[in-house]
Amino acid sequence: MKSKRLVLVSGLIGPLKSSNQSFTNTVKGYLENGFEVYHFAFYSRKNRRYDLQELLEHENYKFFGVPNFISQIVNGRKRKKGNTEQDMKIPMPNEIVKPEAEITKLQFFFKVLYDIFESVRLLIVVPFLKPDVIYSYEIYGVNPGYLISKVLHKPLIKRFQGTFIDSDNIDSKRTLFHKKVYEKDCALNIMANDGTKGDLVLKKLGFSDDKILFLLNGLDERIKRNVSTEEIDKKRKELNLDGKDLVLGIFNRFYPFKRIDRAVYLLRELKERIPNPYLLVGGMGGPTEQIIKEYVIKNGLENNVAFLGGLDYDNVIIHYHLCDVILILNDYANTGNQLLEAAYLGKQVIATDDGNNSKILRYDNIHYVRPDKFLEEAVKIALEIYQNKDNFKEQINTDILTWKERMEIELSKVNEVLNNWRK
């Protein structure tokens, strides 16, 4: 059987280390199901922020990047602390923070240059690849993907991991950059059901149900591996967790709407009520990292917090098992991979309700709190868990789709699009 050829255009999006397993599992789904994938991206395979090794092991995966010096200039340097970060303040625990949808002038300038560069590159290279489908992954990939799909008369698939647009800002000039991309016509939009209600955005922009595939993410197969008692005990001793009364864990990047600050607020309150609570914070850096660390010191919590830095995925799983409570506290897009993983493991979870997750992920081990009443509700639940933690039994919830099962649904729809396109 002849394999199908997919041209993947992803811009800066890719398999970031300790993040974005969605990207890797999506691409693997195509590679393992009869597709040749030709991946065009604006980074180098040598860029240490990305881990392409798992994809490069597949013979049917071909990577088209940019020279490493360009990759490092655009997305490899450590950003200097600017006025925005210095002036940033920690929001109040019950305050709701949404990510900014608008882009800066510098980002817009880069977007224009990238569109030109990638469009020219695709026009030169892709006709020789004779693709069956163009797959644009996230915002930056759409315009170049749209152009080459029109030139070659091939179906365009647009894939989004969520959206920054909602009913409040969909008509704002500030979100025009995103809106123009979402509006681009295509054979199929694949939108993650991550709590951002992207299906409603697409419908409001004029897409019919048959052009929208709205799916939860899947479980990474690695979450199912049996973590040995020896591994857990070794890590517990390494982190000096023996004797800690309640171990909380939050594993996320230091961005405002990811709300790592809420975990620290919760810890401060619990310290007044529990002898020795402890917080594990794992995640890549970001604009709120420094101010959160300063807040920890200012409030005398430095002996109750461990900042672990970025963790690879296998390491995150071990840390899950160390926690009495996993905290998933985003103000936005809080129906993602972590919530699925915690639901599967049966760990006690405190999660902010994004208006979506509490309706579709209803498990006894997940305790939802209103973001505008976070602190009082989270403290109450955490104390209840502390008082009853020896009585909880962690039960695996097997009804959550794995990435392989989720990709079977996507592939079925994409193959349907391809079959109809050829008629």
C-alpha positions in Angstrom: 0.0 0.0 0.0 1.4 3.4 -1.0 2.1 5.6 1.9 0.5 9.1 2.1 2.7 12.1 2.2 2.1 14.9 4.8 3.8 18.2 4.7 3.9 19.6 8.3 4.5 23.3 8.7 5.0 24.3 12.4 7.1 27.5 12.6 8.5 27.8 16.1 6.3 25.0 17.5 7.9 21.7 18.1 8.9 19.1 20.7 10.2 21.4 23.4 12.1 19.6 26.2 9.9 19.0 29.2 6.9 20.4 27.3 4.6 19.9 24.4 4.1 16.2 24.3 1.0 17.0 22.2 3.2 17.8 19.3 5.4 14.7 19.5 2.5 12.4 20.0 0.6 13.9 17.1 3.5 13.5 14.7 4.2 10.0 15.9 0.5 9.1 15.2 1.0 9.9 11.5 4.4 8.3 11.3 3.1 5.0 12.8 0.1 4.9 10.5 1.4 4.9 7.0 2.3 8.6 6.5 5.6 10.0 5.3 6.0 13.3 7.3 8.1 16.2 5.8 8.5 18.7 8.7 9.3 22.4 7.9 10.2 24.4 11.0 12.0 27.5 12.0 14.6 26.0 14.3 17.6 23.7 14.0 17.8 20.1 15.0 20.8 21.2 17.1 18.8 23.7 19.1 18.9 22.4 22.7 15.4 23.7 23.5 13.9 21.0 21.2 14.2 17.3 21.4 13.7 15.8 17.9 15.4 12.5 18.5 12.3 10.4 19.0 10.9 11.6 15.6 14.2 11.4 13.8 14.4 7.7 14.7 11.5 7.1 12.2 12.8 6.6 8.6 9.6 8.2 7.2 10.3 11.5 9.0 12.2 14.2 7.2 13.1 17.4 9.0 13.7 20.7 7.2 15.0 23.3 9.7 17.1 26.4 9.5 20.8 26.9 10.3 21.6 26.7 14.0 22.8 30.3 14.3 19.5 31.6 13.0 17.6 29.2 15.3 19.6 30.4 18.3 19.1 34.1 17.4 15.3 33.7 17.2 14.5 31.2 20.0 17.7 30.0 21.6 18.9 32.9 23.6 18.0 33.6 27.2 16.0 36.7 27.3 17.2 39.6 29.3 15.0 40.8 32.1 13.2 43.9 30.8 11.0 46.5 32.4 8.0 44.3 31.9 9.4 41.6 34.1 10.9 43.9 36.7 7.6 45.8 37.1 5.4 42.7 37.2 3.5 42.0 40.3 2.0 38.8 41.6 -1.7 38.8 41.2 -4.0 38.2 44.2 -4.9 34.5 44.6 -8.6 35.0 43.7 -7.8 37.4 40.8 -8.3 35.9 37.3 -5.5 36.3 34.8 -5.9 35.6 31.1 -3.1 35.5 28.6 -2.7 38.5 26.3 -3.8 37.6 22.7 -2.2 40.5 21.0 1.3 40.3 19.7 4.1 42.8 20.0 5.5 44.8 17.1 8.6 42.7 17.1 6.5 39.5 16.9 4.5 40.9 14.1 7.6 41.9 12.2 9.0 38.3 12.7 5.7 36.9 11.6 5.8 38.8 8.3 9.4 37.8 7.6 8.7 34.2 8.5 5.6 34.1 6.3 7.8 35.2 3.3 10.7 32.9 4.1 8.5 29.8 4.7 6.2 30.5 1.7 9.2 30.8 -0.6 10.8 27.6 0.8 7.6 25.6 0.5 7.1 26.8 -3.1 10.6 25.7 -4.0 10.7 22.3 -2.2 7.2 21.0 -1.7 6.2 20.4 -5.4 9.0 17.9 -5.6 7.7 16.0 -2.5 4.2 15.5 -4.2 2.3 15.7 -0.9 -1.2 14.4 -0.3 -2.0 16.9 2.5 -0.7 20.1 4.1 -0.8 20.1 7.9 -0.3 23.6 9.5 0.4 23.3 13.2 -0.5 26.4 15.2 -0.6 30.1 14.2 2.7 30.5 12.4 2.2 27.5 10.1 -1.1 28.6 8.7 -0.3 31.3 6.1 2.6 29.4 4.4 0.6 26.2 4.5 -2.5 27.9 3.1 -0.5 29.3 0.1 1.1 26.0 -0.8 -2.2 24.1 -0.5 -3.8 26.5 -2.9 -0.9 26.3 -5.4 -0.8 22.5 -5.4 -4.6 22.1 -4.9 -4.1 19.9 -1.8 -6.3 19.8 1.3 -5.2 22.0 4.2 -5.5 20.7 7.8 -5.1 23.4 10.5 -4.1 22.1 14.0 -4.4 24.2 17.1 -3.6 23.3 20.7 -6.1 25.8 22.0 -6.9 29.5 21.4 -6.4 32.9 23.0 -9.6 34.2 21.4 -12.9 34.1 23.2 -16.3 35.7 23.0 -15.0 38.8 24.9 -12.2 39.6 22.4 -13.1 38.0 19.1 -13.9 41.3 17.5 -11.1 43.2 19.0 -8.4 44.7 16.8 -5.8 43.3 19.2 -6.7 39.8 18.3 -6.9 40.4 14.6 -3.6 38.5 14.1 -5.0 35.3 15.5 -8.5 35.8 14.0 -7.1 36.1 10.5 -5.4 32.8 10.9 -8.4 31.0 12.4 -10.6 32.4 9.5 -8.4 30.8 6.8 -10.4 28.3 4.8 -9.3 24.7 5.1 -10.5 21.1 4.7 -10.5 20.5 8.5 -9.7 22.4 11.7 -8.4 20.2 14.5 -8.8 22.0 17.8 -7.8 20.7 21.2 -10.5 20.6 23.8 -8.2 22.2 26.5 -10.8 24.5 28.2 -10.4 27.5 25.8 -13.6 26.6 23.9 -11.9 26.8 20.5 -14.8 25.0 18.8 -17.2 27.9 19.6 -14.6 30.4 18.2 -14.4 28.4 15.0 -18.2 28.2 14.7 -18.5 31.9 15.3 -16.0 32.5 12.5 -18.2 30.5 10.1 -17.0 26.9 10.1 -19.5 24.2 10.0 -19.4 21.1 12.3 -18.0 18.9 9.5 -14.9 21.1 9.3 -14.2 21.0 13.0 -12.7 18.1 15.0 -12.7 19.0 18.7 -10.8 16.5 20.8 -9.3 16.1 24.3 -5.6 15.4 24.3 -4.6 11.8 25.0 -2.5 10.1 27.7 1.1 9.7 26.9 1.8 6.0 27.1 4.7 6.6 29.5 2.3 7.6 32.2 1.3 3.9 32.4 4.8 2.7 33.2 5.2 1.1 36.6 7.2 3.4 38.7 9.1 1.3 41.2 9.1 1.9 45.0 12.8 2.1 44.8 12.6 5.0 42.3 10.1 6.9 44.4 12.1 6.3 47.7 15.3 7.4 46.0 13.8 10.7 44.8 12.0 11.2 48.2 15.3 11.0 50.0 17.0 13.2 47.4 14.4 15.9 48.1 14.4 15.3 51.8 10.6 14.7 51.9 10.6 12.3 54.9 8.6 13.9 57.7 6.8 16.4 55.5 3.1 16.4 56.5 1.6 17.3 53.1 3.5 17.4 49.9 2.0 19.6 47.2 3.2 19.7 43.6 2.8 22.0 40.7 4.5 21.4 37.4 4.1 24.2 34.9 5.9 27.1 33.3 6.3 30.4 35.0 3.8 32.4 33.0 1.1 34.6 34.6 -2.0 32.6 33.7 -0.3 29.3 34.7 -0.7 30.6 38.3 2.2 29.0 40.1 1.8 31.9 42.5 -1.5 30.4 43.7 0.4 27.3 44.9 2.6 29.6 47.0 -0.4 31.4 48.4 -1.9 28.1 49.4 1.3 26.9 51.0 1.5 30.1 53.1 -2.0 29.5 54.4 -1.4 25.8 55.1 1.8 26.6 57.0 -0.3 28.4 59.6 -2.5 25.2 60.0 -0.2 22.3 59.3 3.2 21.6 61.0 5.3 21.0 57.9 3.7 21.4 54.5 6.0 21.3 51.4 5.7 22.4 47.8 7.5 21.0 44.8 7.6 23.4 41.8 8.8 21.9 38.5 8.8 23.8 35.3 10.7 25.9 32.7 11.4 29.5 33.5 9.3 32.4 32.5 8.4 36.0 33.4 7.0 35.3 36.9 9.8 33.1 38.1 11.9 35.7 39.9 9.0 37.5 41.6 7.6 34.2 42.9 10.9 33.2 44.3 11.2 36.6 45.9 7.7 36.2 47.4 8.7 32.9 48.9 11.8 34.4 50.6 9.8 37.5 51.8 7.2 35.2 53.5 9.8 32.9 55.1 8.7 29.9 53.0 12.1 29.0 51.5 12.4 25.9 53.8 9.0 24.7 52.5 9.6 25.0 48.8 11.8 23.2 46.3 12.2 24.8 42.9 13.2 21.9 40.6 13.7 23.6 37.3 12.6 22.0 34.0 11.9 18.3 34.3 11.9 15.8 31.5 8.6 13.8 31.2 9.8 10.6 32.8 11.0 12.7 35.8 7.7 14.5 36.1 5.9 11.1 36.5 8.2 10.2 39.4 7.4 13.5 41.0 3.7 12.9 40.6 4.0 9.9 42.8 5.8 11.9 45.5 2.8 14.3 45.9 -0.1 14.0 48.2 -1.8 16.7 46.2 -1.2 17.8 42.6 -2.1 21.4 41.9 -3.4 22.4 38.4 -4.3 26.0 38.8 -4.4 27.7 35.3 -6.9 30.5 34.9 -7.0 29.5 31.2 -6.9 26.2 29.3 -7.0 24.0 32.4 -8.2 20.9 30.6 -4.8 19.9 29.3 -2.4 17.0 29.6 -1.7 17.3 33.3 -5.3 17.0 34.3 -5.7 13.9 32.2 -2.6 12.4 33.7 -3.6 13.2 37.3 -7.1 11.9 36.7 -5.7 8.6 35.3 -3.3 8.1 38.2 -6.0 8.7 40.8 -3.9 11.2 42.7 -5.6 13.8 44.8 -5.9 17.0 42.7 -6.9 20.5 43.3 -7.8 22.2 40.0 -9.3 25.5 39.0 -12.6 25.1 37.2 -12.2 26.7 33.7 -15.9 26.1 32.9 -15.1 23.0 30.9 -13.0 20.6 32.8 -15.5 20.0 35.6 -18.1 19.0 33.1 -16.1 16.4 31.2 -13.5 15.1 33.7 -15.6 14.2 36.7 -13.6 11.9 39.0 -13.6 11.5 42.7 -9.9 12.4 43.0 -10.3 15.8 41.3 -11.5 18.6 43.4 -12.5 21.7 41.4 -12.4 25.2 42.9 -13.7 28.4 41.5 -10.8 30.7 40.4 -12.5 33.8 42.0 -12.8 31.9 45.3 -9.6 29.9 45.0 -7.8 30.5 48.3 -10.7 29.8 50.7 -11.9 26.7 48.7 -8.4 25.3 48.1 -7.4 25.7 51.7 -10.5 23.8 52.8 -9.9 21.0 50.4 -6.2 20.7 51.2 -7.0 20.4 54.9 -9.5 17.7 54.2 -7.0 15.8 52.2 -4.4 16.2 54.9 -6.8 14.9 57.6 -7.8 11.9 55.5 -4.7 11.2 53.4 -4.1 7.8 54.9 -7.6 6.7 53.8 -7.3 7.6 50.1 -6.8 4.8 47.7 -5.2 5.8 44.4 -7.3 4.0 41.7 -6.3 4.0 38.1 -9.0 5.5 35.9 -8.8 3.5 32.7 -11.5 5.3 30.6 -9.3 8.1 29.5 -8.0 7.8 25.9 -4.4 7.3 25.2 -2.7 9.4 22.5 -2.7 6.4 20.3 -6.5 6.0 20.7 -7.0 9.8 20.3 -4.9 9.8 17.1 -7.0 6.9 15.7 -10.0 9.3 15.8 -8.0 12.1 14.1 -6.6 9.8 11.5 -10.0 8.4 10.6 -11.3 12.0 10.0 -8.2 13.0 8.0 -8.4 9.9 5.8 -12.0 10.7 5.2 -11.0 14.2 4.1 -8.4 12.7 1.7 -10.8 10.2 0.3 -13.4 12.9 -0.4 -10.8 15.2 -1.8 -9.8 12.7 -4.5 -13.3 12.1 -5.7 
